[in-house]
Amino acid sequence: MTHFGATGVSPDPYGASHPYLVPYTAFRTEDRPIVIAAVGVEKFFTNLALAVGRPELAEDPRFKEYRSRVANRDDLEGLLQEIFETGPRDTWLEVLIEHDVLAAPVLGVGEAIQTPQAQNRQMTGRVSLSTGEAAQLSRSSVRVADAPPHPLRAEHSRTLLGDLLDYTEAEIATLSEAGVIG
């Protein structure tokens, strides 16, 4: 957005990558993917090079500075992809975190809703369906303190239709009889 706002030109899409920060993307490992953000200050890229056992990458002219990493994105991400495929996700995460590299697992929905963060924030909830069954749904991460309870189904239908949309009582009754509103 920043680039577009400044220039009016949309940057090319890079999938899970960031257009101006490299490496900032997801990588396949031996078993499950990870995402890396070795960007911001040069120390994070140096830490990444050390973590993957390739300290010379931090001095390679193609990768030494962030601009050169952006210009040589395909080469760098290709090298890193080959390296990360040599071990399992959890092992790589342990090594990366030990080296102060910003990294995290790429989680499926089932894994994500079981994380302590999602559990603590109560990011899912169960609702009863009209069939009597229950369904698990995602909840908004935005919470308002002292918010009023959710309205019941159709609790405000008559008010909305009458006061805001100028429906007559007869029109509202017709909709109600037809089962359009509760």
N, C-alpha and C positions, 0 to 999 in steps of 0.2 A: 504494500500500500504506500509506503514511504516513497519508493522509486516512482510509482505511478503518480502520486501527488506532486512530486517535484518535476517530473518530466512529461507526464501525460502518456507515457509508453508503458504498456503492460510487460512485465518481465516474462521470459519463457517459463513454462511449467517445469519443475524438476521433481515431480512425484513427491516423495516424503522429504526431499531435501529443501534447504533454504537457498534462494538464488544468490545470496551474497556472503554466506557464512559456510565455510567448508573446513572440516567435515561436520555436517549437521544433518544426519540422515539415519535411516534404519539399515542395518546390515544383517544378513543371514548368518547364523552360526551353524555349528554341526547339528543342532537340534531345533532351536527356536530363535526368533529374531531379537535383536537389541537395537536401541537407538542411542546415538552418540552425539554430543554437542561439545566437541573439543574446539571451542571458539571463544571469541571475546578478547582474551589476552594471549599472547604467544606461549605463556607457560602451560596452558592447557594442551596445546598441540605438542609441545615438548613432552609433557607428561604422557600423552597418548603414544608418542613414538617410543618412549621408554617402556610403557606398559605392554606394547605388542612385541617388544624385543627388537625393535628397529630404530635405535637412537639416531642413526644417520639420516633418517627422514627429516628430522628437525633442522638439519643443516643443508639438505638438498635444495639447490636454488629454485627448483620447481615448487617447493612447499614451504620454504623458510618464512615467508610473510603471507598474511591473509590474502592479499591481492594475487600473489602467485598461486596460492592454493585454489582460488576461484578460477583463475585462468587454466589451471591444470586439474580441474575437478575430476574428470574421467580417469586420469592416470592414478590420482591419489585414492579415489574411492574404489577403483579396481584392485589396487594393491591391498587396501584394507579389507576388502571383501574376501580376497584369497586368504588373508591371515585369519580373519574371524571364522572362516569355515573349518579351521583346523581344531576347534574346540567347542565344547558345549556352552550354552548361554550362561548358565549360573557360574561357571568357572571364569568366563570372560568378565562378567559383572564384578566378581570378587576382585580380580586383578585390576580392572579399571578403577574401581572405587578406591582400592589401596593406593593407586597412583593419582588420586584427586582428578579423575576425568569424569565429566558429567555424562552419566550413562544410566539407562534404565531398560527393563525388559519391555518388549512389545507384548501386551496382554490381549487375550481374547476376552469377550464379554464375560464369560463364565469366571475367568480368573480375576478380571477387574472388579467385579462386584463382590468378590471375596476378600479383597485387600483390606487391611485395617482402616485405611483412609475412607474407603467407600462404606464400610460398616459403621464407622464412627459418624460419618455425615448422613447415615441412613439414606443412601442414594437409591435404594429400591424400596418398594412397598407393595403390599398385596391388596388387591381390590376384589370385591365380590362381583361376579357377573350375574346378569339376570337369569342365567341358566342354573345358578346355585354354585357354579364352579368358581374358583379363584384364579387370578392371574397376577403374575409378578410384573410390575411396571417400573420404569425409571422415574425418579423424582427430580425436580429441579434442584440444582445446586444453589440457587438463589433462595435464601430464606429471609422472611421478614419477621422480626420480633413482634410479639403480641398481635399477629395477624388474626383476623376473625376466622372462624371455622369455615371450611368449604361449604358452599350452598348445596342443598339437596338437589337432585335431578329435577329440573323444571320449576324450582322454587320461585324464581323471579320471572318466569315466562310471561305471565299476564302483565306484570308491571312494565317489562321491556316492550312488549307488543303495544300495550295501551298508551303508556306515557311517552315513550320514545318514538314509536313508529306510528302512532295515531290510529291503531286498529280499534274498531268499535267492539263493544262487548259481544255483539252478535257474531262478528268475524272471529273473535277469540274463541267463542263457544263452538263454532263450526270446526276450527282447527283442533280443539280439544276432543270433540266427538269423533273426529276422524283419526285420532291418535297421533297427530302431528306433534302436539305438545302434551305434557303430562298434567 
